Amino acid sequence: MTDFSKEDFHSLLSKIQTFLRAEVYPLEQDFLRRPFRDLVPELNAKREQVKVLGLWTPHLPEEYGGLGLKLSEFAHVSEELGRTPIGHYLFNCQAPDIGNTEILMAHGTAEQRQVYLEPLVRGDVRSCFSMTEPEHPGSNPTWMSTSATKDGSDYVINGHKWFTSSAEGASFAIVMAITNPEASSPYKRASQIIVPTMTPGFRIVRNINVMGDEGSDYASHAEVRYENCRVPQSNLLGREGEGFTIAQERLGPGRIHHCMRWIGICERAFDLMCDYAAHRELSPGVFLGSRQNVQEWIAESRAGISAARLLVLQTARKIDEQGAAVVREDISLIKFFVAGIMQKVLDRAIQVHGARGLTDATLLSYWYRHERAARIYDGPDEVHKTVVARSVLRKYGVDV
Ligand SMILES: Cc1cc2nc3c(=O)[nH]c(=O)nc-3n(C[C@H](O)[C@H](O)[C@H](O)COP(=O)(O)OP(=O)(O)OC[C@H]3O[C@@H](n4cnc5c(N)ncnc54)[C@H](O)[C@@H]3O)c2cc1C
């Protein structure tokens, strides 16, 4: 891990901010108006610039070409990148690739790292993570139907998934499938298996229309069928029956990444809200910011965002020091808390902008539509609140 001095880290953040303001914010209006795939040539040019600046894959260890940041340091970078919807993609640290990179680094064999991880790190390919099924509750990930049965030296996978984000154009999927149906613990029945998307039997049924937007490529969520999809057993990630454990490992740091990206969104929305309140005249010389309700929204938002940032950074530091397994309560707490703050801040910012807030003149309506999902994916609010409350109650001697 690189030992950044405070000054070095500060100058790294300002280098990122300068690049985003000069090179990325001007692309946003195009991003809002054109399908993702049409923008790929421009985005690739920007990705090359990020490489030249030495900022590529900032979350990765130096041996993989990254900056060797601790999670609590990457959290600050993630906030900066989150201020624009294309920030993480341009620095090659976007979900779901970031999570897949982490589990391939931790559990991939030498061959898997060479074939799947290295091209992902270079940004030559994209990937997806295929766990949720339409027929089963995603909030109970131990209950699924997709199976992987051994046949000779292969696994034959059959199943139905949806909300496999970024599947269109991905070169491989990491799929959760039942390999050990007889295991006594439901947590030991599923495995993670790498499936190249060119494999016969991997079929994207459609991109799901989410909040009025079908999306394309990286910015899409697919329904996928696995129909006698045959891959070598050497594509197993980790050991058989460890799928759930690996998924949990993936989600710990993953929630820090999401939360800090959301704080970046909050800060940008807050900035837009305050700027509009300061300059929009209700009548000559009377500005929107003079209204008490707007002042309350500004004060509540400021307090909420700052509190959220402190909570996330505190959790990131604990993970750096003690590992993700021991901070389960904190991770669940920030997941629902920050998603809720973001939803409130976006809603207030839109209200301040009036009808303009619903147009594509700003990023607000895009984020309002796309980030409503934050209270559902990676575990709905209700599940995380239960985790927190149970953990608290255990300290009072009850296991509910
Ligand atoms: C934009 C987006 C992207 C996604 N990307 C991916 C991806 O890349 N790969 C992937 O595999 N999945 C992905 N998902 C799926 C996501 O992980 C699931 O939607 C999530 O886990 C919830 O599962 P579910 O939708 O089946 O809801 P369900 O589990 O059916 O829950 C429905 C509702 O019931 C309530 N509920 C559920 N459990 C409890 C409980 N224990 N106590 C109280 N209330 C409860 C909650 O209010 C919840 O919202 C994505 C989802 C979205 C929206």
Ligand as a Chemical Component Dictionary entry (heavy atoms), coordinates in Angstrom:
data_LIG
# 
_chem_comp.id                   LIG 
_chem_comp.type                 NON-POLYMER 
_chem_comp.pdbx_formal_charge   0 
_chem_comp.three_letter_code    LIG 
# 
loop_
_chem_comp_atom.comp_id 
_chem_comp_atom.atom_id 
_chem_comp_atom.alt_atom_id 
_chem_comp_atom.type_symbol 
_chem_comp_atom.charge 
_chem_comp_atom.model_Cartn_x 
_chem_comp_atom.model_Cartn_y 
_chem_comp_atom.model_Cartn_z 
_chem_comp_atom.pdbx_ordinal 
LIG C1  C1  C 0 -30.601 -0.891  -10.446 1  
LIG C2  C2  C 0 -30.377 -2.261  -9.910  2  
LIG C3  C3  C 0 -29.204 -2.941  -10.221 3  
LIG C4  C4  C 0 -28.997 -4.246  -9.774  4  
LIG N1  N1  N 0 -27.870 -4.919  -10.158 5  
LIG C5  C5  C 0 -27.717 -6.224  -9.851  6  
LIG C6  C6  C 0 -26.630 -6.981  -10.362 7  
LIG O1  O1  O 0 -25.759 -6.462  -11.067 8  
LIG N2  N2  N 0 -26.578 -8.314  -10.096 9  
LIG C7  C7  C 0 -27.516 -8.938  -9.335  10 
LIG O2  O2  O 0 -27.418 -10.145 -9.115  11 
LIG N3  N3  N 0 -28.582 -8.243  -8.811  12 
LIG C8  C8  C 0 -28.709 -6.904  -9.065  13 
LIG N4  N4  N 0 -29.797 -6.196  -8.593  14 
LIG C9  C9  C 0 -30.797 -6.880  -7.798  15 
LIG C10 C10 C 0 -30.824 -6.456  -6.337  16 
LIG O3  O3  O 0 -29.690 -6.937  -5.664  17 
LIG C11 C11 C 0 -32.148 -6.947  -5.723  18 
LIG O4  O4  O 0 -33.173 -6.185  -6.324  19 
LIG C12 C12 C 0 -32.208 -6.792  -4.219  20 
LIG O5  O5  O 0 -31.356 -7.714  -3.587  21 
LIG C13 C13 C 0 -33.632 -7.004  -3.678  22 
LIG O6  O6  O 0 -34.172 -8.194  -4.164  23 
LIG P1  P1  P 0 -35.611 -8.205  -4.863  24 
LIG O7  O7  O 0 -35.660 -7.114  -5.872  25 
LIG O8  O8  O 0 -35.851 -9.595  -5.344  26 
LIG O9  O9  O 0 -36.662 -7.826  -3.728  27 
LIG P2  P2  P 0 -37.285 -8.813  -2.642  28 
LIG O10 O10 O 0 -36.222 -9.593  -1.974  29 
LIG O11 O11 O 0 -38.402 -9.560  -3.273  30 
LIG O12 O12 O 0 -37.873 -7.771  -1.611  31 
LIG C14 C14 C 0 -38.994 -6.916  -1.939  32 
LIG C15 C15 C 0 -39.199 -5.936  -0.800  33 
LIG O13 O13 O 0 -39.578 -6.672  0.356   34 
LIG C16 C16 C 0 -39.053 -6.061  1.516   35 
LIG N5  N5  N 0 -38.271 -7.057  2.260   36 
LIG C17 C17 C 0 -37.490 -8.032  1.749   37 
LIG N6  N6  N 0 -36.920 -8.738  2.720   38 
LIG C18 C18 C 0 -37.342 -8.228  3.885   39 
LIG C19 C19 C 0 -37.086 -8.517  5.254   40 
LIG N7  N7  N 0 -36.252 -9.500  5.604   41 
LIG N8  N8  N 0 -37.699 -7.743  6.202   42 
LIG C20 C20 C 0 -38.521 -6.726  5.849   43 
LIG N9  N9  N 0 -38.785 -6.414  4.552   44 
LIG C21 C21 C 0 -38.208 -7.133  3.594   45 
LIG C22 C22 C 0 -38.224 -4.870  1.079   46 
LIG O14 O14 O 0 -38.987 -3.681  1.178   47 
LIG C23 C23 C 0 -37.949 -5.165  -0.375  48 
LIG O15 O15 O 0 -37.742 -3.996  -1.138  49 
LIG C24 C24 C 0 -29.987 -4.877  -8.981  50 
LIG C25 C25 C 0 -31.172 -4.180  -8.650  51 
LIG C26 C26 C 0 -31.367 -2.889  -9.107  52 
LIG C27 C27 C 0 -32.643 -2.193  -8.750  53 
# 
loop_
_chem_comp_bond.comp_id 
_chem_comp_bond.atom_id_1 
_chem_comp_bond.atom_id_2 
_chem_comp_bond.value_order 
_chem_comp_bond.pdbx_ordinal 
LIG C1  C2  SING 1  
LIG C2  C3  SING 2  
LIG C2  C26 DOUB 3  
LIG C3  C4  DOUB 4  
LIG C4  N1  SING 5  
LIG C4  C24 SING 6  
LIG N1  C5  DOUB 7  
LIG C5  C6  SING 8  
LIG C5  C8  SING 9  
LIG C6  O1  DOUB 10 
LIG C6  N2  SING 11 
LIG N2  C7  SING 12 
LIG C7  O2  DOUB 13 
LIG C7  N3  SING 14 
LIG N3  C8  DOUB 15 
LIG C8  N4  SING 16 
LIG N4  C9  SING 17 
LIG N4  C24 SING 18 
LIG C9  C10 SING 19 
LIG C10 O3  SING 20 
LIG C10 C11 SING 21 
LIG C11 O4  SING 22 
LIG C11 C12 SING 23 
LIG C12 O5  SING 24 
LIG C12 C13 SING 25 
LIG C13 O6  SING 26 
LIG O6  P1  SING 27 
LIG P1  O7  DOUB 28 
LIG P1  O8  SING 29 
LIG P1  O9  SING 30 
LIG O9  P2  SING 31 
LIG P2  O10 DOUB 32 
LIG P2  O11 SING 33 
LIG P2  O12 SING 34 
LIG O12 C14 SING 35 
LIG C14 C15 SING 36 
LIG C15 O13 SING 37 
LIG C15 C23 SING 38 
LIG O13 C16 SING 39 
LIG C16 N5  SING 40 
LIG C16 C22 SING 41 
LIG N5  C17 SING 42 
LIG N5  C21 SING 43 
LIG C17 N6  DOUB 44 
LIG N6  C18 SING 45 
LIG C18 C19 SING 46 
LIG C18 C21 DOUB 47 
LIG C19 N7  SING 48 
LIG C19 N8  DOUB 49 
LIG N8  C20 SING 50 
LIG C20 N9  DOUB 51 
LIG N9  C21 SING 52 
LIG C22 O14 SING 53 
LIG C22 C23 SING 54 
LIG C23 O15 SING 55 
LIG C24 C25 DOUB 56 
LIG C25 C26 SING 57 
LIG C26 C27 SING 58 
# 
